Amino acid sequence: MDVGYSRKLGPPIVAAAIATIALTSFATISLVRGAVPDPRLFHTIWPIVLTSAVAVTLVMSTLYHSLVELVQELEKRELAAQHQALHDQLTGLANRALLEDRLEQVVGRYRRTGETAALLILDLDRFKQVNDTLGHVAGDTLVQEVAGRLQGLLRDTDTVARVGGDEFAILLVDPKSSGNVGTICRSIIDGLALPFDIAGREARVGVSIGAVMTRGGDNPADLLRKADITMYQAKADGRNCYRIFTDAMDEAVQRRDRVEIALRRALADGEGLDVHFQPQLSRHGRIVGAEALLRWTDPVLGAIGPAEVIPLAEECNLIDAVGEFVFVRTCQAARELPDLVFAVNLSPAQFRTAGLPQRLRCLADQAGVAPERLELEITENLLIEHGLLYEREMREMREMGFTIALDDFGTGYSSLSYLSRFPVQKIKLDRGFIGAAHLNHNLAIIRAAVSLGHSLGLEVAAEGISSRGQETIALDAGCDSLQGFRYAQALPLDQLASFVRDNAAIAFPRAA
């Protein structure tokens, strides 16, 4: 019992005990004497007895009321503890525990009556930027403002919960159809797109929403998992949008898990992993290099392309292992074919690992290959989005002797200013321009890009050459090297050696 209540109830309990003792003593004396006490004694005692009786009544009444107050206070505290256990302290919204309880109720109703419900998972876009710019206190205020705005957009029968730092969940009761769910999602996106006033400063965020509707066989864990999958699909599709769950999304996630397990196994034992090399030709038809490309054939899953492997490796922190595997194999190829320069793609995620330039130099030294024979390809998006962050690493690579090549040139929006700042020595035109080179505007872009590169002293390469017409356009535009299926697909090392031996020079229809 609480100490304060012990002190409050102590005096009444003592008084009641004294009165009870007095009455008991009087009754005992009477019984011991075996007779009714002397009348004079009775007249002397009865006021005391009466007073004691009144005192006992008052004490018991006080004790009763005190006990009632104690029970009420304990009930209040219990209710407060229950509320705290089921609600988010910052926003007052339901928390994950309460959400799961209500999901259980919804699933039960669906099984009995067929009544539908929809679960929405919301993740704020650009929330970290607000936190970093205005501070964590402002971030907490923004979360509170978002919570209030969400409650204002929904019905009282719906549940709004906060399930993470900037992650919310909404349980819609009987939305009738996926069309209505989509309408609600759009209203949420529009409502949260309006600016927030945080301590006198304007803050803007977006929201990515994943929605799933109840159906037979679902349980709360399934609904949460599916809504989460769908929310990440919305983020992958550009953010500030909503997606509604489909079975294909679940199948994609299950495949991702299988591929991740298989990739970890392959990296451990090397089974099924290989590196192939696509030849690169000078504008005069001489084979001058090759680009290293990962190839993987799993014994169960079959062939899995780089477009699936690389994003997965980045997501599950395997990109360093994959990148090192490709780099080591490329160094081996460079040692086998000393007349060629070998290009290796670097993922933006690899730059997050401290000491990347030193690690690459160490691997090249161990293989006995000079850095000058290795070309490190980075994407234009890395240069634009993270160039300032990784400029030091790129300069270190260049100083070590590696060539820095800019891949997919032309896909970004500020390439011109970046080319003059960073230690890039070569640009590779995005294959999309080459593939649509017959269009006049693409042809103009190719010519302008080549002219720009040459004016900055850069080598310009065209990749994705698959036809004689594309080859002619690239040569006429002044490209220094060409690469594509017109000459060869990516080849295993032994086949590359044979290709180089059998094709000392390839005669182009025209070479300026």
C-alpha positions in Angstrom: 0.0 0.0 0.0 1.2 3.6 -0.7 2.8 5.3 2.3 0.5 8.3 2.0 -2.6 6.1 2.3 -1.1 4.3 5.3 -0.7 7.6 7.1 -4.2 8.6 6.2 -5.8 5.4 7.4 -3.6 5.0 10.5 -5.4 7.2 13.1 -9.0 5.8 12.3 -7.7 2.3 12.5 -6.0 2.9 15.9 -9.2 4.6 17.3 -11.3 1.7 16.1 -8.9 -0.7 17.7 -9.0 1.1 21.1 -12.8 1.2 21.1 -13.0 -2.4 20.2 -10.6 -3.3 23.0 -12.7 -1.3 25.6 -15.9 -3.0 24.6 -14.3 -6.4 24.7 -12.8 -5.7 28.1 -16.2 -4.6 29.5 -17.9 -7.8 28.1 -15.1 -9.9 29.5 -15.4 -8.4 33.0 -19.1 -9.1 33.0 -18.6 -12.7 32.0 -15.9 -13.3 34.6 -18.1 -12.0 37.4 -20.9 -14.2 36.0 -23.5 -11.5 36.7 -24.7 -8.2 35.5 -22.4 -5.5 37.0 -23.5 -3.3 39.9 -26.1 -0.7 38.7 -23.8 2.1 39.8 -21.0 0.6 37.8 -23.4 0.3 34.8 -24.4 3.9 35.1 -20.7 4.8 35.2 -19.8 2.7 32.2 -22.7 3.1 29.8 -21.7 6.6 28.6 -18.2 5.2 27.8 -19.8 2.3 26.0 -22.1 4.6 24.1 -19.3 6.9 23.2 -17.2 4.0 22.1 -20.0 2.7 19.9 -20.5 6.1 18.3 -16.7 6.3 17.9 -16.6 2.9 16.3 -19.4 3.8 13.9 -17.6 7.0 12.9 -14.3 5.3 12.5 -15.8 2.5 10.4 -17.6 5.1 8.3 -14.3 7.0 7.8 -12.5 3.8 7.1 -15.0 2.8 4.5 -14.8 6.2 2.7 -11.0 6.0 2.9 -11.1 2.6 1.4 -13.4 3.7 -1.4 -11.1 6.6 -2.2 -8.1 4.3 -2.2 -9.9 1.9 -4.6 -10.9 4.7 -6.9 -7.3 6.1 -6.9 -5.9 2.7 -7.6 -8.4 2.3 -10.5 -7.4 5.7 -11.8 -3.7 4.6 -11.7 -4.5 1.3 -13.3 -6.4 3.0 -16.1 -3.6 5.5 -16.5 -1.0 2.7 -16.7 -3.2 0.8 -19.2 -3.5 4.0 -21.3 0.2 4.6 -21.2 0.9 1.0 -22.2 -1.4 1.3 -25.2 -0.7 4.8 -26.4 2.2 6.8 -27.7 3.6 9.3 -25.2 4.6 11.9 -27.7 1.3 12.1 -29.7 -1.3 10.4 -27.6 -2.1 8.1 -30.5 -2.5 4.4 -30.2 0.7 2.5 -30.2 1.7 -0.8 -31.9 0.3 -2.9 -29.1 -3.2 -1.3 -29.3 -3.1 -1.4 -33.0 -2.4 -5.1 -33.0 -5.2 -5.7 -30.5 -7.7 -3.8 -32.8 -6.4 -5.6 -35.8 -7.2 -8.9 -34.0 -10.7 -7.7 -33.4 -11.1 -6.7 -37.1 -9.8 -10.0 -38.3 -12.3 -11.8 -36.0 -15.2 -9.6 -37.3 -14.2 -10.4 -40.9 -14.3 -14.1 -40.2 -17.8 -13.8 -38.6 -19.5 -11.2 -40.8 -17.3 -10.5 -43.8 -16.9 -6.9 -42.8 -13.8 -5.4 -44.5 -11.1 -3.2 -43.1 -7.9 -1.7 -44.5 -4.5 -1.2 -42.8 -2.3 1.7 -44.0 1.3 2.1 -43.1 2.6 5.7 -43.6 6.3 6.8 -43.6 7.1 10.5 -43.8 9.4 11.6 -46.7 12.1 14.1 -46.0 11.6 13.9 -42.2 15.3 13.4 -41.6 16.0 16.6 -43.4 13.7 18.5 -41.0 15.4 16.8 -38.0 18.9 17.6 -39.3 18.0 21.2 -40.2 15.7 22.3 -37.3 16.7 19.9 -34.6 15.1 16.9 -32.8 12.8 19.1 -30.8 11.4 20.5 -34.0 11.2 16.9 -35.3 9.1 15.9 -32.3 6.8 18.9 -32.9 6.4 18.0 -36.5 5.4 14.4 -35.5 2.8 15.9 -33.2 1.5 18.2 -35.9 1.3 15.3 -38.4 -0.6 13.2 -35.8 -3.2 16.0 -35.3 -3.6 16.5 -39.0 -4.2 12.7 -39.6 -6.8 12.6 -36.9 -8.6 15.5 -38.5 -8.7 13.7 -41.9 -10.3 10.5 -40.6 -13.4 9.2 -38.9 -13.7 8.6 -35.2 -14.2 4.9 -35.8 -10.8 4.7 -37.5 -7.6 4.1 -35.5 -4.5 6.3 -36.0 -1.4 4.8 -34.4 2.2 5.8 -34.2 4.4 2.8 -34.7 7.9 4.3 -35.2 9.9 7.5 -35.2 8.2 9.0 -38.3 6.0 6.0 -39.1 2.2 5.9 -38.6 -0.5 3.3 -39.1 -4.2 3.8 -39.8 -6.9 1.1 -39.5 -9.9 1.9 -41.6 -13.1 0.2 -40.5 -15.3 -1.0 -43.4 -13.9 1.1 -46.2 -16.1 -0.9 -48.6 -13.7 -1.0 -51.6 -10.1 -0.4 -52.7 -11.3 2.7 -54.5 -12.4 4.3 -51.3 -9.1 3.3 -49.7 -7.3 5.1 -52.6 -9.4 8.2 -52.2 -8.5 8.3 -48.5 -4.8 7.8 -49.3 -4.9 10.7 -51.8 -6.5 13.0 -49.2 -3.8 12.1 -46.7 -1.1 12.8 -49.2 -2.7 16.1 -50.1 -3.3 17.0 -46.4 0.3 16.3 -45.4 1.7 18.2 -48.4 0.6 21.5 -46.9 3.4 23.3 -45.0 3.8 23.0 -41.3 4.7 25.9 -39.0 7.4 24.7 -36.7 8.6 27.3 -34.3 8.0 30.0 -36.8 9.8 28.2 -39.6 8.1 26.4 -42.5 8.6 22.7 -42.9 7.4 20.4 -45.7 7.2 16.7 -45.8 5.7 14.1 -48.0 4.3 10.6 -47.2 4.6 7.2 -48.7 1.6 4.9 -48.0 1.2 1.2 -48.3 -2.3 -0.2 -47.9 -3.7 -3.7 -47.6 -7.3 -4.8 -47.3 -8.4 -7.7 -45.0 -9.3 -11.0 -46.5 -9.6 -14.7 -45.6 -6.6 -16.2 -43.9 -5.1 -12.9 -42.8 -3.9 -12.3 -39.2 -2.5 -9.1 -37.7 1.1 -10.1 -38.4 0.3 -10.8 -42.0 -1.5 -7.5 -42.4 1.4 -5.5 -40.9 3.9 -7.3 -43.0 2.0 -6.8 -46.3 1.3 -3.1 -45.5 5.0 -2.6 -44.8 6.0 -4.3 -48.1 3.6 -2.1 -50.0 4.8 1.1 -48.3 8.4 0.3 -49.4 7.1 -0.3 -52.9 5.6 3.3 -52.8 9.0 4.6 -51.7 10.7 2.7 -54.5 8.2 4.1 -57.0 9.2 7.7 -56.2 7.8 8.5 -52.7 4.9 10.8 -51.9 2.5 8.3 -53.3 0.4 5.3 -52.3 0.3 1.7 -53.4 -2.3 -1.1 -52.6 -1.0 -4.5 -51.9 -1.0 -7.2 -54.6 0.1 -10.8 -54.4 2.9 -10.0 -56.8 4.5 -7.8 -54.2 4.5 -10.6 -51.7 6.0 -13.0 -54.3 8.7 -10.4 -55.0 9.7 -10.1 -51.3 9.8 -13.9 -50.9 12.0 -14.1 -54.0 14.2 -11.4 -52.6 14.7 -13.4 -49.4 15.5 -16.6 -51.4 18.0 -14.7 -53.6 19.7 -13.1 -50.5 20.2 -16.5 -48.9 21.5 -17.9 -52.1 23.9 -14.9 -52.6 25.3 -15.2 -49.1 26.0 -18.9 -49.8 27.5 -18.2 -53.2 29.9 -15.5 -51.7 30.9 -18.0 -49.1 31.8 -20.9 -51.5 32.0 -19.1 -54.9 29.6 -21.5 -56.5 27.8 -20.1 -59.5 29.5 -16.7 -59.4 31.7 -15.5 -62.3 32.8 -12.4 -64.0 32.5 -11.9 -67.8 34.1 -9.2 -69.9 32.6 -7.2 -72.8 35.3 -5.9 -75.2 35.8 -2.2 -75.9 37.1 -1.0 -79.2 38.9 2.1 -80.2 37.4 4.2 -83.1 40.0 2.6 -85.3 38.7 -1.0 -84.6 41.5 -2.1 -82.2 40.4 -3.9 -79.0 41.7 -1.7 -76.2 39.8 -2.8 -73.1 36.9 -4.7 -71.6 34.3 -4.0 -69.0 33.8 -6.5 -66.1 30.2 -7.6 -65.5 29.0 -9.9 -62.8 27.4 -13.2 -63.8 25.6 -15.5 -61.4 23.8 -18.8 -62.0 22.4 -20.4 -58.8 21.8 -24.1 -58.9 18.2 -23.7 -57.8 17.1 -20.2 -58.9 18.9 -20.2 -62.2 20.6 -17.2 -63.8 20.2 -14.0 -61.9 21.2 -10.7 -63.6 23.2 -7.8 -62.2 20.1 -5.6 -62.3 18.6 -7.8 -59.5 21.8 -8.8 -57.7 23.4 -5.3 -57.2 20.4 -3.5 -55.6 19.8 -6.5 -53.4 23.5 -6.6 -52.4 23.4 -2.9 -51.6 20.2 -3.3 -49.4 21.5 -6.3 -47.4 25.1 -5.0 -46.9 26.7 -7.5 -49.2 27.9 -5.0 -51.8 31.4 -4.8 -50.5 31.8 -8.5 -50.8 30.3 -8.6 -54.3 32.4 -5.6 -55.4 35.6 -7.2 -54.0 34.8 -10.5 -55.8 34.4 -8.6 -59.1 37.5 -6.5 -58.6 39.8 -9.4 -57.7 38.6 -11.4 -60.8 39.2 -8.3 -62.9 42.7 -7.9 -61.6 43.3 -11.6 -62.5 42.0 -10.8 -66.0 44.3 -7.8 -66.3 47.3 -9.9 -65.4 46.3 -12.5 -68.0 45.8 -9.9 -70.8 48.4 -7.2 -70.1 47.5 -5.2 -73.3 44.0 -4.3 -72.2 42.5 -1.8 -69.8 39.8 -3.3 -67.6 36.8 -1.3 -66.3 35.0 -2.1 -63.0 31.7 -0.6 -61.9 31.7 0.8 -58.4 28.4 1.0 -56.5 27.6 4.2 -54.6 27.1 2.0 -51.6 30.8 1.0 -51.7 31.9 4.6 -51.1 30.3 4.4 -47.7 33.0 2.0 -46.6 36.0 3.8 -45.1 39.2 3.4 -46.9 37.8 2.2 -50.3 40.7 3.7 -52.4 43.3 2.1 -50.2 41.5 -1.3 -50.3 41.4 -1.2 -54.1 45.0 -0.3 -54.3 45.9 -3.1 -52.0 44.0 -5.7 -54.1 45.6 -4.4 -57.3 49.1 -4.7 -55.7 48.4 -8.2 -54.5 47.5 -9.2 -58.0 50.5 -7.5 -59.5 48.4 -5.1 -61.6 49.3 -1.4 -62.0 46.3 0.9 -61.2 46.8 2.6 -64.6 45.4 -0.6 -66.2 42.1 -0.4 -64.2 39.2 2.0 -64.9 36.7 2.7 -62.1 33.3 3.5 -63.4 30.9 5.5 -61.2 27.4 6.6 -62.1 26.5 10.1 -63.0 23.9 10.1 -60.2 26.6 9.3 -57.6 28.5 12.3 -58.8 25.5 14.6 -58.7 24.0 13.4 -55.4 27.1 12.5 -53.4 30.0 14.0 -55.3 30.9 16.5 -52.6 30.8 13.8 -50.0 33.1 11.4 -51.9 35.3 13.9 -53.7 38.3 13.1 -51.5 38.0 9.4 -52.2 37.8 10.0 -56.0 40.8 12.2 -55.9 42.7 9.6 -53.9 41.9 7.0 -56.6 43.0 9.3 -59.3 46.3 10.1 -57.6 46.9 6.3 -57.2 46.7 6.0 -60.9 43.2 4.6 -61.4 41.2 6.1 -64.3 37.8 7.5 -63.2 35.1 7.1 -65.8 31.6 8.6 -65.6 29.0 6.0 -66.6 25.4 6.7 -67.9 26.4 10.2 -68.9 23.4 12.3 -69.8 20.9 10.9 -67.3 21.5 13.6 -64.7 20.7 17.3 -64.7 23.9 19.1 -63.7 26.6 17.2 -65.4 28.3 20.2 -67.0 29.4 21.9 -63.8 30.4 18.7 -62.2 32.6 17.5 -65.0 35.0 20.4 -64.5 35.2 19.9 -60.8 35.8 16.2 -60.2 38.7 14.1 -61.4 36.8 12.4 -64.3 38.9 11.3 -67.3 36.3 9.5 -69.3 32.6 9.7 -69.9 30.4 6.9 -71.2 27.3 8.1 -73.0 24.0 6.6 -71.7 23.0 3.7 -73.8 19.5 5.2 -74.1 20.9 7.9 -76.4 22.6 5.4 -78.6 19.5 3.2 -78.7 17.4 6.1 -80.0 20.2 7.8 -82.0 18.0 7.9 -85.1 15.9 10.6 -83.4 17.2 14.0 -84.3 17.2 15.4 -80.8 19.2 12.4 -79.5 21.6 12.7 -82.3 22.1 16.4 -81.4 22.7 15.4 -77.7 25.3 12.8 -78.7 27.2 15.3 -80.8 27.0 18.0 -78.1 28.2 15.5 -75.4 31.2 14.4 -77.4 32.1 18.0 -78.2 31.8 18.9 -74.6 33.9 16.0 -73.4 36.7 16.7 -75.9 36.7 20.4 -75.0 37.4 19.3 -71.4 40.1 16.8 -72.4 38.0 13.8 -71.7 37.7 10.5 -73.6 34.2 9.8 -74.8 32.8 6.2 -75.1 29.6 5.0 -76.6 28.1 1.8 -75.2 25.1 -0.2 -76.3 26.1 -0.3 -79.9 24.0 -3.1 -81.5 23.7 -2.1 -85.2 25.8 -0.7 -88.0 23.7 2.5 -88.0 24.4 3.2 -84.3 28.1 2.5 -84.9 28.2 5.0 -87.8 26.4 7.7 -85.7 28.9 7.2 -82.8 31.9 7.4 -85.1 30.6 10.4 -87.0 29.9 12.2 -83.7 33.6 11.6 -82.8 33.3 8.9 -80.0 36.7 7.6 -79.0 35.7 4.0 -78.2 32.7 1.8 -78.7 31.2 -1.2 -76.9 28.1 -3.4 -77.5 26.6 -6.6 -78.8 27.5 -5.6 -82.4 31.1 -6.7 -81.5 30.6 -9.2 -78.7 28.6 -10.0 -75.6 30.2 -10.2 -72.2 32.6 -13.2 -72.4 34.3 -15.5 -69.9 38.0 -14.7 -69.5 39.2 -17.6 -71.7 36.8 -16.6 -74.5 37.8 -13.0 -74.2 41.4 -14.1 -74.7 40.4 -16.0 -77.8 38.4 -13.0 -79.1 41.3 -10.7 -78.7 43.7 -13.1 -80.4 41.3 -13.7 -83.3 40.4 -10.0 -83.8 43.5 -7.9 -83.7 41.5 -5.2 -85.5 37.9 -4.9 -86.6 37.3 -2.9 -89.8 34.6 -0.3 -89.4 32.6 0.7 -92.5 34.0 4.2 -91.9 36.4 5.6 -89.4 37.2 9.2 -89.3 
